[in-house]
Amino acid sequence: MTRPRPAGAPTMTSHSPSRPEQRPAATGRGTRVRGTRQAEALSHVLADLPGFSSAQDIHAELRRRGERIGLTTVYRHLQVLSEDGAVDTLRDETGETLYRRCETSAHHHHVTCRSCGRSVEVEGRAVERWAERVATEAGFADVDHTVEIFGLCPDCAGERR
């Protein structure tokens, strides 16, 4: 299900530090994400997938499990969950957005393998301080940011040796 991403230009999207279980039901854009059968099924699929997957792949897995849920509904739920910080997003080299259930409650970034697409969540306190300082010096408030870190995971680096 997870598509490997070769060297190129994937883009990570940073998100809110809060966790879904710590918030009331999300209702962004009129979509109720928690408390519906579709939301529960989507949550189970996201929990079972090992890495980033496209909305189409997630939808296919839902259908494979016998869930009757439309692709548009999957996209709506994923968008709300992404805005809410419950899922991480990654844009692959073709521009397609890929999704993965967020593994930590703290604000974080990712180190992503350019070869296989493996992604590890990491904290970046120095980045946070730098972003806040730069924004403050420029007179900005309520700042958000995106940080992209790419390299070769241990397995792919070992294959190149």
N, C-alpha and C positions, 0 to 999 in steps of 0.2 A: 504493500500500500504506500509506503513512504517512498518518494522519488528521490534518488540521489541527485545532488546538485553539483555539477562540475565547476571547475574554476570559472569565475565570472562575477556577476554582480547581484547576488542575493542581498536583500535589504531587511534588516531586523527592525521591528517596530517595538518601541518601549511602551510600557503601559502603567496603569495605576497599581500601587502596591497592595491594594486590598484584595482579600480572597472572597470567592463567591459565598462560602458558608458563613461569612461574617457580615453579609449584607442582606437586606430584604430582597424579595423577588425583583429582578430587573425588569423594567418596562420601557426600555429605550425604543423610540420610534413606534410605539404602539405594540411592540412584540413582548409578550410575557414569556420570559425565558425559563423561570422556575415554576414548578408545580403543574406542568403539563406532561402528558404522556410522551410527546415528541421531545421535550426538553430532557426528560429522564432517559429516554433511549439514546439521545445524542451524548449525554453525559457518560453513559456506559461505554459507548463506542470510543469517545475521546480518552477515557481511562484505559482502555485496552490497546490502543494504538501505540506503537513503540516510539514514534517520532512525528515529524511534521507530515501532514497529508493535505491534499487539496479538498475543497468542498465536494467535488465530484467523487473522489475516493471515499470520503466519509459517507456521502449519500449512498454510494454503491454498497458499502459495508452495512449500513442501516437496512437497505433493501435485502441484502443477503441474509440478514437476521430476521427477515419477515416483517420489518417495520414499514408501515404505509405512511411515508412522510415525503413531501415534495422537496425538490431541490431548492426552490425559492425559500421554503421554510428553513431549510438547513442553512442557507446563506444568511437569512435574517437572524437566526439564533447565533450563528458564529460571529456576526458583526456585533451584536449586543454583548456577547461574552468577551469579545476582544476589547471593546470599549470599556467594559467593566473590569478588565484585568484578569479574567478567569482563564483565558487562552492566550498563548503567545502566537504571534504571526511572523511569517517570514515571506519575503517576496523572492521568487526564484528568478533565474536568468531570463525567463520568458515574460516575466511580469505577473505571473500567477501567484496569488496569495495562498500560502500554506498555513495550516493551523496545528497547534499542539496544546494539550491541556497544560496549564501552568503548574510547575512542580513546587513552587515556593511562594510563601506569603510576602516575602520581602521584595522591594523593588530590585530588579536585577537586569542584567544584560546577558548576552550569549557569546560564546566562542564557537564558531561554526567551521566544520571541516570543508575546505574547498573541493575536496575530492569525493567524499561519500555523503556529505550533508549532515553528519552527526553533529549535534548541538548540545553544549553543556551550559547550564545556567551559572553565572558568576556574579558576585557583588562587585561594585566599582565605586567605593567611597571617594577615591581621589577624583574620579570622573564627576561624581555628584558635586563635590566641592568646587571643582573647576567650572562646571556648567553654571552653578549658582553665582560664582564670582564674576564670570564673564557677563552674565545677564544683568547682574546688579550694576556693574560698571557701565553697561550700555543703557541703564535706566529701565530695564524690563522687570516685570513681576510675573508671578504665576507661570513659571517656566517649566517646560517639558523638554525632553531631548531623546534622541535616538543615537545609540553607539553601535558601531559594527566592528566586530573583531573576527578575522578569518585566518585560518592557518591549516595545517595538516594534523589530524588526530594521530595518536600514537600508532594505531594500526596502519594507516595510510603512509605515515612517515617511515615506518618499518619496511613497508613494501618497496619504497623507493631506494632503500639502502642496498 
